[in-house]
């Protein structure tokens, strides 16, 4: 019989439990390690993004946008509906909804 045997160490058995707040904090810290910094795009990549957006807007060609969103990448597929140069946003028409996206968050485009 040792102190880890169930029932022999009743005084300290409750210390093996974790509070929900501590558990959430550990999960959040694990997710923060997976985050990636925002990519820095060169002139050629920016030019290709502009060309793809222009083609999707004028010729209604569907495209796939890769967005950087607070440390994570997210893919969106749709057709560019409108470009607002003042606020630097795009309206993307997906099959389900129309999304407003910031042009500065686009890291990659691909015509599909």
N, C-alpha and C positions, 0 to 999 in steps of 0.2 A: 504494500500500500504506500503510495506517495502522495504528494500534495496535488497532483493532477488527476488523481482518481476521483471520479464523480462522487459527490457526497462527503468527501473527506475534507474539503477546503471550502466550506460554505461561506466563510467570511469574504473571500475574494472572487467568488464565482461571478458576481455581477460586473466585475471590472473587465470581463472579456467582451462585454457588449459595446457596440458603437452607437453613439447618438446619431440620429438622422442628419443633423447638421454637419457632423464630421464626415459622414459617408458622402453627402452631396459635395462637400468641399474636395474630397479626394477624387471624386469623379470629374469635377470641374478642372482640377489640376492636371488630370490625365488628358483631358480634351485640349487644354491649353498647350500641351507639348506637341500636339498634332498640327497646330496652326502653322501656316507658312506666311512669310512676309509678302507684301504686294510686289509683283514682278515689275521691273523697270524695262520698258519696251524701247527698242531702238527705232530709228527713222523708217526702216524698211517694214518693220512689223506694224507701225502706225499707219503707214501708207496702204498696206494690204488690208488692214481693218477698214480704212476709209473707202477703199475700192469695193470691198464686199458689202458694206452698208449701202453705198450708192447703187450697186447692182440690185440688191434686194429691194430697195425703195422704188427704183425706176422700172424694173422688169418683173416685179413680184416673184422673185426667186426665194424659196425658203433657205434659211441659213441656221447654223448652230453657233451660238455665242457662248463663250466661256467667260464667266464673270468671277471676279475676286470679291468675296463678301466676308469681311471681318476675319480673315485668316483662312478661309475655305474657298474652294472653287466650286462653281455651280454651272451646269450646262442648261441652256434654254434654246429651244428650237421654235422658229416662227419666221414671219415676214415683217420687215420694217414697214411700219405704217406712216410714221411721221418723224422728222428730225426737228428738234427745237435747239437752235444754235445759241440762243440767249441763256437758257438754263442748262445747256449741254446734256440733254436727255433724248432718249429714243422711245418711241411707242412701238412695241413689238406685238404683233397679232399672232398669238398661239391658237391652237384649235380650241382651247378652253376659255381663254381670257385675253385681254389686252393689258400688257405690262408696261410700266414706265421705268426705264433703266438709265442709270447715269453712264455717259460715254466714258468717263474716267475709270470706271470699274471693269471695262472690257479688257480682257487679256489676250483673247484669241477669237478669230472668226473662221468659219468654214462653210462653204456653200454646199448644200445637200440636194 
